[in-house]
């Protein structure tokens, strides 16, 4: 029974955009904000799988600046958007068909804004307004708004190592902006930063350009990799933090005018700077907390015979809780959740709030526990030894629909499995470049002068699921790609599909694109300006042809069961397969949060039902 008692008016929908903070329009007439004609985004997005440089220097890896800038340019054709990055290789990719970021729908958005479109009877010609360049100085000098989308990783040395945020890249970017930006430019934090970082930005600007007017805003991203384009086109909210002065509110109004081109004003929330900075950390921490919470219950389910899927569904039916982020599995990965919780822990400790720090630290401990528990289960079910055995590892990216493997649970699982001296670990991921996976294995997992790759070591990386399973003792499902499911599901619709509107619904936020440019989401590109061909010796073309996993085909489980060693073990860490259906075709399946069909608890349940 719940201790919560609903108030008489608890069913009244709260208009947070007005209750949370007085809106910009209420405080300042729209006509008083600066006119925005040019935007510069410093930071061209994460590199994906090829992370050799970023592993040597974490400050080089950047956030989703490229996709954000692309959507802003798409929806504001009269604004010039420059994405500036000193990494020439990355910029070359943004200017080609080989985008460095894998996101469903991104290529369509980039092509329209970067290349422009032809005119026709049904639409006007559109000139390019999205540019990718290594000329950071020129881009900054021209900009009315400067977006700082550089990486802010966790410190690896010095005071606060392992928890504090490394602001080296941000400091460097702000120093350059201070030297080159025109008076009155608006500086916007897009990166996730500790609370009150805007004061450091303000102080740096004052040191380099004393007396020159600049305004600093906080505008954090709330994106999920794999659905970034959807999130950008149809966000739950846009958060803008500013100093509550006339000048600060005017700067916020200018940024709001950019987003208002496609987002309802009621979704654009304006708060003070410190609330905006902290809100991003809290949002990520609470999402991670939900994942750790349901994973803790999955262990209870396995010990009692309860079913984690039934628990999650039942609990999620409570409108106060909801269903999102209640999928038990290997825990959270990616570049944000762990980093941001560590940031919050460090902040709490420095503010002399040890109980708060300990509370959030437990979220990370539970995440580690879940991965280690999964590996222990694998070893136990394989007679407590992996010596002489081959395991097929399905999944390397930290989640589906992305090639990003930063903080991927799969990497940690592979590390732990190697301690058990398996004969062979064969890795397959349908969205990751095998060459990139190999590079990461050598950079992240292997010790100095150690070669873990076949034939010198136990690890092989392949681009075919069937090959990975040949003579395998077990398959481990570590990334929730739809291709791994059984029974197979139809492929996800494209990034612009509107589930609520049904088959006829192309996302309403893409209406301006789809109607004007003959439904890009449906694959029609007649209105697009032709891309310039790559050079004959294009390295990216060679990689795409030789190494990239591009198959969207479903895993042929019925064929695979015939080539695996008995008993055909499958360890499902993501709830991807129907246990009964898989066992009907010959597999033996273990799933996180559920008892095995061979467990006494399962037999007890069946006999009592």
C-alpha positions in Angstrom: 0.0 0.0 0.0 1.3 3.4 -0.9 1.9 6.2 1.6 1.1 8.7 -1.2 -2.3 10.4 -1.0 -3.4 12.4 -4.0 -4.4 16.0 -3.5 -7.8 17.1 -4.7 -6.3 18.8 -7.7 -3.6 16.2 -8.5 -5.2 15.3 -11.8 -4.9 18.9 -13.1 -2.2 19.0 -15.7 0.6 21.3 -14.6 1.9 23.7 -17.2 5.5 23.5 -16.2 6.7 26.1 -18.8 4.8 28.8 -16.9 5.0 27.4 -13.4 8.7 26.6 -13.4 9.8 30.0 -14.5 8.4 33.1 -16.0 8.7 32.8 -19.7 11.0 34.9 -21.8 8.1 36.3 -23.7 6.4 37.4 -20.5 9.6 39.2 -19.3 10.9 40.6 -22.6 9.2 41.5 -25.9 10.4 39.2 -28.6 11.4 42.2 -30.7 14.1 43.2 -28.2 16.3 40.1 -28.6 19.3 40.2 -31.0 18.7 39.0 -34.5 20.5 35.7 -35.2 22.0 35.3 -38.7 25.1 33.2 -38.0 25.8 30.3 -35.6 29.1 28.6 -34.9 29.2 25.2 -33.2 32.6 24.2 -31.8 32.9 20.5 -31.8 31.7 18.2 -34.7 30.4 15.2 -32.8 31.8 11.9 -31.5 34.0 10.0 -33.7 32.3 6.7 -33.3 34.4 3.5 -33.4 37.7 5.0 -34.5 38.8 6.4 -31.2 42.6 6.0 -31.2 43.2 9.7 -30.8 40.6 10.2 -28.1 42.0 7.3 -26.1 45.3 9.0 -25.9 43.7 12.4 -25.2 40.1 12.2 -24.0 39.6 15.9 -24.5 39.6 15.3 -28.3 36.4 13.3 -28.3 33.3 15.5 -28.7 29.6 15.4 -28.2 26.8 15.4 -30.7 27.6 18.9 -32.0 27.2 17.8 -35.6 23.7 16.4 -35.5 22.5 19.4 -33.3 23.9 21.9 -35.8 22.4 20.0 -38.7 18.9 20.2 -37.3 19.3 23.9 -36.4 20.4 24.6 -40.0 17.6 22.4 -41.5 14.9 24.3 -39.6 16.5 27.8 -40.0 17.4 28.1 -43.7 18.1 31.8 -43.3 20.7 31.2 -40.6 24.3 30.2 -41.6 25.5 27.4 -39.4 29.3 26.6 -39.2 30.5 23.5 -37.5 34.2 24.0 -36.6 36.6 21.4 -35.5 40.4 21.2 -35.7 40.2 17.5 -36.6 40.6 17.6 -40.4 39.7 13.9 -40.8 36.5 14.4 -39.0 35.5 17.5 -41.0 36.4 15.6 -44.3 33.9 13.0 -43.3 31.2 15.5 -42.5 31.7 16.9 -46.0 31.4 13.5 -47.7 28.9 10.7 -47.6 30.9 9.0 -44.8 29.5 10.8 -41.8 31.5 10.2 -38.6 28.4 9.8 -36.6 25.9 6.9 -37.1 22.4 8.1 -36.4 19.2 7.0 -38.2 17.9 9.9 -40.4 21.1 12.0 -40.0 22.2 11.7 -43.6 18.9 13.0 -44.9 19.1 16.1 -42.7 22.7 16.8 -43.5 22.2 16.4 -47.2 19.4 19.0 -47.3 21.2 21.6 -45.2 24.7 21.0 -46.4 24.1 20.4 -50.1 20.9 22.3 -50.7 18.0 21.2 -53.0 16.9 21.8 -56.5 13.8 23.8 -57.3 10.6 22.2 -58.8 7.0 23.1 -59.4 6.3 21.8 -55.9 9.1 23.4 -54.0 11.6 26.2 -54.0 15.3 25.8 -54.4 17.2 25.8 -51.1 20.7 27.1 -50.8 23.2 25.3 -48.5 23.4 26.8 -45.0 25.3 24.1 -43.1 29.1 24.2 -43.4 31.8 22.0 -41.8 35.3 23.6 -41.5 38.6 23.5 -39.7 38.8 27.3 -39.7 37.7 27.8 -36.1 38.8 31.5 -35.9 36.8 32.6 -39.0 33.7 30.7 -37.8 33.9 32.3 -34.3 34.5 35.8 -35.7 31.3 35.7 -37.8 29.0 34.1 -35.2 26.1 35.8 -33.3 25.8 32.6 -31.2 28.6 30.2 -30.4 27.7 26.7 -29.2 30.4 24.9 -27.1 30.0 21.2 -27.8 33.3 19.9 -26.6 33.9 16.9 -24.5 34.0 17.1 -20.7 35.3 13.7 -19.6 36.1 12.5 -16.1 39.6 13.5 -14.8 42.1 10.6 -14.9 44.8 12.2 -12.8 45.3 14.9 -10.1 42.8 16.2 -7.6 39.4 14.6 -8.1 40.8 11.9 -10.5 38.1 9.3 -11.2 35.1 11.6 -10.4 35.8 15.3 -11.1 35.1 16.7 -14.6 38.0 17.5 -16.9 37.3 20.9 -18.3 40.5 21.3 -20.3 38.8 21.2 -23.7 36.1 23.6 -22.5 38.7 26.1 -21.1 40.6 25.9 -24.4 37.5 26.6 -26.5 36.4 29.5 -24.3 39.9 31.0 -24.5 39.8 30.9 -28.3 36.3 32.3 -28.3 37.3 35.2 -26.0 40.0 36.2 -28.4 38.0 36.0 -31.6 34.3 36.6 -30.9 32.7 39.9 -31.8 31.3 42.1 -29.0 27.8 41.0 -28.0 28.2 37.4 -29.1 26.2 34.8 -27.1 28.3 31.9 -25.7 26.2 28.8 -25.1 27.3 25.8 -23.0 26.0 22.6 -24.8 28.4 20.2 -23.1 27.4 18.7 -19.8 29.3 20.6 -17.1 29.5 20.9 -13.3 27.1 23.4 -11.7 28.5 27.0 -11.8 30.8 26.3 -14.7 29.2 29.3 -16.5 31.0 31.5 -13.9 34.3 30.0 -15.1 33.3 30.8 -18.7 32.3 34.3 -17.7 35.6 34.9 -15.8 37.7 33.6 -18.7 36.0 35.9 -21.1 36.6 38.9 -18.8 40.3 38.0 -18.4 40.9 37.9 -22.1 38.5 40.7 -23.2 37.8 42.9 -20.2 34.9 45.3 -20.7 33.7 43.5 -23.9 30.0 42.5 -23.6 29.3 38.8 -23.8 26.4 36.8 -22.5 26.8 33.2 -21.3 23.9 30.7 -21.5 23.4 27.1 -20.6 21.6 24.9 -23.1 22.3 21.3 -22.3 21.5 18.4 -24.7 18.9 15.8 -23.8 19.6 13.3 -26.5 19.8 9.6 -26.7 22.3 8.1 -29.2 20.4 6.0 -31.7 17.4 8.4 -31.6 19.2 11.7 -31.6 17.4 13.0 -34.7 14.0 12.1 -33.3 15.0 13.7 -30.0 16.2 16.9 -31.8 13.1 17.2 -34.0 10.6 16.4 -31.3 12.2 17.1 -27.8 10.4 16.8 -24.5 11.8 20.1 -23.6 14.5 22.6 -24.5 16.2 24.1 -21.5 17.8 27.6 -21.6 19.6 28.9 -18.5 20.6 32.6 -18.3 21.5 35.3 -15.8 18.3 37.0 -14.8 19.3 40.4 -16.1 17.8 42.3 -19.1 20.9 41.4 -21.2 20.8 37.8 -20.0 17.1 37.4 -20.8 17.6 39.1 -24.2 20.4 36.5 -25.0 18.0 33.7 -23.9 15.3 35.1 -26.1 17.7 35.1 -29.1 18.4 31.4 -28.6 14.8 30.7 -28.1 14.0 32.3 -31.4 16.2 29.7 -33.1 14.5 26.8 -31.5 11.0 28.3 -32.1 11.4 27.7 -35.8 10.2 24.1 -35.1 9.5 23.7 -31.4 6.4 24.9 -29.5 7.3 27.7 -27.2 5.6 25.9 -24.3 8.4 23.3 -24.5 11.2 25.9 -24.3 11.9 26.3 -20.6 13.9 29.2 -19.2 15.6 29.0 -15.9 18.6 30.4 -14.1 22.1 29.3 -15.2 22.9 27.1 -12.3 19.5 25.3 -12.5 20.1 24.5 -16.1 23.6 23.1 -15.6 22.5 21.0 -12.6 19.3 19.8 -14.3 21.2 17.9 -17.0 23.3 16.0 -14.4 20.2 15.2 -12.4 18.2 14.0 -15.4 21.0 11.5 -16.4 21.5 10.5 -12.8 17.8 9.7 -12.3 17.6 7.7 -15.5 20.7 5.7 -14.5 19.1 5.2 -11.1 16.0 3.6 -12.6 18.2 1.1 -14.6 20.1 0.1 -11.5 16.9 -0.2 -9.5 15.3 -2.6 -11.9 18.6 -4.5 -12.3 18.7 -5.0 -8.5 15.3 -6.6 -8.6 16.3 -8.9 -11.5 18.7 -10.6 -9.0 15.8 -11.1 -6.6 13.7 -12.5 -9.4 16.3 -15.1 -10.3 16.5 -16.2 -6.6 12.7 -16.4 -6.1 11.2 -17.5 -9.4 9.5 -14.1 -10.1 9.7 -12.8 -13.7 11.4 -9.5 -14.2 9.4 -8.6 -17.3 6.2 -9.2 -15.4 7.4 -7.1 -12.5 8.5 -4.3 -14.7 5.3 -4.2 -16.6 3.2 -4.3 -13.5 5.1 -1.6 -11.8 5.2 0.5 -14.9 1.4 0.5 -15.1 1.5 2.9 -12.2 1.2 6.3 -13.8 3.5 7.8 -11.2 6.3 5.4 -12.4 5.7 4.6 -16.1 7.4 2.0 -18.2 10.5 3.8 -19.5 14.0 2.6 -18.4 12.6 -0.5 -16.6 14.2 -3.0 -19.0 16.6 -5.2 -16.9 19.9 -6.0 -18.6 23.6 -5.4 -18.3 23.2 -1.9 -17.0 23.8 1.5 -18.5 26.7 2.4 -20.8 27.6 5.3 -23.0 29.7 8.4 -22.4 27.2 10.2 -20.1 25.6 8.3 -17.3 28.6 7.1 -15.4 30.5 10.4 -16.0 27.6 12.5 -14.9 27.0 10.5 -11.7 30.7 10.7 -10.8 30.4 14.5 -11.4 27.4 14.6 -9.0 29.3 12.5 -6.4 32.3 14.7 -6.5 30.2 17.8 -6.2 28.3 16.4 -3.2 31.6 15.5 -1.5 33.1 19.0 -2.1 29.9 20.5 -0.6 30.3 18.3 2.5 27.3 16.1 1.6 28.7 12.6 2.1 25.4 10.9 2.4 24.3 12.3 -0.9 27.5 11.2 -2.5 27.2 7.7 -1.2 23.6 7.5 -2.4 24.5 8.2 -6.0 27.7 6.1 -5.8 25.6 3.1 -5.1 23.9 3.5 -8.5 27.3 2.9 -10.1 28.1 0.0 -7.8 24.9 -1.7 -8.7 25.7 -1.2 -12.4 29.1 -2.9 -11.9 27.5 -5.7 -9.9 25.0 -6.5 -12.6 27.7 -7.0 -15.2 29.9 -9.1 -12.9 26.8 -11.2 -11.9 26.1 -11.9 -15.5 29.6 -13.1 -16.2 29.5 -15.3 -13.1 26.3 -16.8 -14.4 27.9 -17.6 -17.7 30.8 -19.3 -16.1 28.7 -21.3 -13.7 26.3 -22.5 -16.4 29.3 -23.7 -18.4 30.5 -26.0 -15.7 32.5 -23.3 -14.0 35.2 -23.1 -16.7 35.7 -21.5 -20.0 39.0 -23.2 -20.8 38.9 -24.7 -24.2 35.5 -23.2 -25.1 34.4 -20.8 -27.8 31.9 -18.0 -27.1 30.2 -15.8 -29.7 29.8 -12.2 -28.5 26.8 -10.5 -30.1 27.1 -6.8 -29.6 29.9 -4.3 -29.0 28.2 -0.9 -29.1 26.7 0.3 -25.8 23.2 0.3 -27.3 21.4 -0.4 -30.5 21.3 2.0 -33.5 24.7 3.5 -32.8 28.3 2.6 -33.5 29.4 4.3 -30.2 31.0 1.9 -27.7 32.1 4.3 -25.0 31.6 2.7 -21.6 29.9 -0.2 -23.4 28.8 -3.0 -21.1 30.0 -5.5 -23.7 33.6 -4.3 -23.3 33.5 -4.9 -19.5 32.0 -8.3 -20.1 34.7 -9.2 -22.5 37.4 -8.1 -20.0 35.9 -10.3 -17.3 35.5 -13.3 -19.7 39.2 -13.1 -20.6 40.1 -13.8 -17.0 38.5 -17.2 -17.4 41.0 -18.1 -20.3 38.5 -19.0 -23.0 39.8 -20.7 -26.1 38.1 -18.1 -28.4 35.9 -15.0 -28.1 34.3 -14.1 -31.5 32.8 -10.6 -31.6 30.0 -9.5 -34.0 28.1 -6.2 -34.1 26.0 -5.3 -37.1 26.5 -1.6 -36.6 30.2 -1.3 -35.7 33.3 -1.3 -38.0 35.3 -4.4 -37.3 38.5 -2.4 -37.8 37.4 0.0 -35.1 36.5 -2.9 -32.7 40.0 -4.3 -33.2 41.5 -0.9 -32.6 39.6 -0.6 -29.3 40.5 -4.1 -28.1 44.2 -3.2 -28.5 43.8 0.2 -26.9 41.4 -0.5 -24.1 41.6 -4.1 -23.1 45.1 -5.4 -24.1 48.0 -4.8 -21.7 51.1 -3.1 -23.2 52.9 -5.4 -25.6 49.9 -7.9 -25.4 48.2 -9.1 -28.5 44.8 -10.4 -27.8 43.8 -11.0 -31.4 43.8 -14.3 -33.2 46.0 -16.2 -33.9 48.2 -14.8 -31.1 45.2 -14.3 -28.7 41.7 -15.6 -28.2 39.7 -12.7 -29.8 38.4 -12.6 -33.3 36.1 -9.9 -34.9 33.9 -10.9 -37.7 31.2 -9.3 -39.9 28.8 -12.3 -40.1 26.7 -13.8 -37.3 26.7 -17.3 -38.7 30.5 -17.3 -38.9 30.7 -16.1 -35.3 28.7 -19.1 -34.1 30.5 -21.9 -35.9 31.4 -24.6 -33.3 30.6 -22.1 -30.5 29.7 -23.4 -27.1 27.6 -20.4 -26.3 26.2 -17.1 -27.6 26.1 -14.0 -25.5 23.6 -11.3 -26.4 25.0 -8.0 -25.1 23.6 -5.2 -27.3 19.9 -5.0 -28.0 20.0 -4.9 -31.8 16.7 -5.9 -33.4 18.6 -8.2 -35.7 19.3 -10.4 -32.7 15.7 -11.0 -31.7 13.8 -14.3 -32.0 11.1 -14.5 -33.2 12.4 -11.9 -35.6 10.8 -8.5 -35.7 10.3 -6.3 -38.7 12.9 -3.7 -39.0 12.3 -0.4 -37.3 10.8 2.3 -39.5 13.0 5.2 -40.4 13.9 8.1 -38.0 11.0 10.2 -39.3 8.3 7.7 -38.7 5.6 8.8 -36.3 4.3 5.8 -34.3 1.4 7.6 -32.9 0.2 8.7 -36.3 0.4 5.2 -37.7 1.7 4.0 -41.1 0.7 7.2 -42.8 2.4 9.4 -40.3 5.8 10.9 -41.1 7.0 12.8 -38.0 5.2 16.1 -37.9 8.4 17.8 -37.1 9.8 16.7 -40.5 6.8 18.1 -42.3 8.8 21.0 -43.6 11.3 18.6 -45.1 9.1 15.8 -46.3 6.4 18.0 -47.9 8.9 20.3 -49.5 11.5 17.8 -50.6 9.3 14.9 -51.7 9.5 12.8 -48.5 13.2 12.3 -47.9 12.2 9.7 -45.2 10.8 7.5 -47.9 14.1 7.5 -49.7 13.2 9.8 -52.5 16.2 12.1 -53.3 15.1 13.6 -56.6 15.2 17.1 -55.1 18.7 16.8 -53.5 21.7 18.3 -55.1 24.0 15.4 -56.2 26.9 14.7 -53.8 30.4 15.2 -55.1 32.0 11.8 -55.7 34.8 10.7 -53.4 38.4 10.7 -54.7 39.6 7.4 -56.2 41.8 6.7 -53.2 39.2 7.5 -50.6 40.1 5.7 -47.4 36.6 5.9 -46.1 35.2 4.2 -49.2 37.8 1.4 -48.7 36.7 1.0 -45.1 33.1 0.9 -45.9 33.7 -1.7 -48.6 36.0 -4.0 -46.7 35.3 -3.7 -43.1 32.0 -2.2 -42.2 29.1 -4.3 -40.9 26.1 -3.0 -42.9 23.8 -6.1 -42.8 20.4 -5.4 -41.4 19.4 -9.0 -41.8 18.0 -10.9 -38.8 20.3 -13.5 -37.2 19.4 -17.0 -38.7 18.9 -18.7 -35.4 17.4 -21.9 -37.0 20.6 -22.4 -39.0 22.9 -21.4 -36.1 21.6 -24.0 -33.7 22.8 -26.7 -36.2 26.4 -25.5 -36.2 26.8 -24.8 -32.5 28.1 -27.3 -30.0 25.5 -28.9 -27.7 23.6 -27.9 -25.6 23.5 -24.7 -27.7 23.6 -22.2 -24.8 22.3 -18.7 -25.3 22.8 -16.1 -22.6 20.4 -13.3 -23.2 21.4 -10.1 -21.3 18.9 -7.9 -23.0 15.6 -9.8 -23.1 15.8 -10.2 -26.9 14.5 -13.7 -27.4 11.4 -15.7 -26.5 12.8 -18.5 -24.3 10.1 -21.0 -25.3 10.5 -20.3 -29.0 14.3 -20.6 -28.8 14.2 -23.8 -26.8 11.7 -25.3 -29.3 14.3 -25.1 -32.0 17.0 -26.6 -29.9 18.7 -23.9 -27.8 19.1 -23.7 -24.0 18.5 -20.1 -22.9 19.4 -18.1 -19.8 17.9 -14.7 -19.4 18.6 -12.0 -16.8 15.8 -11.7 -14.3 14.2 -15.1 -15.1 14.8 -18.6 -13.8 16.0 -21.2 -16.2 13.5 -23.7 -17.5 15.8 -26.3 -16.0 15.7 -24.6 -12.5 13.8 -26.3 -9.6 12.1 -23.0 -9.1 10.7 -23.1 -12.7 9.4 -26.7 -12.1 7.8 -25.6 -8.8 6.1 -22.7 -10.6 4.8 -25.0 -13.4 3.5 -27.6 -10.9 1.7 -25.0 -8.9 0.1 -23.2 -11.9 
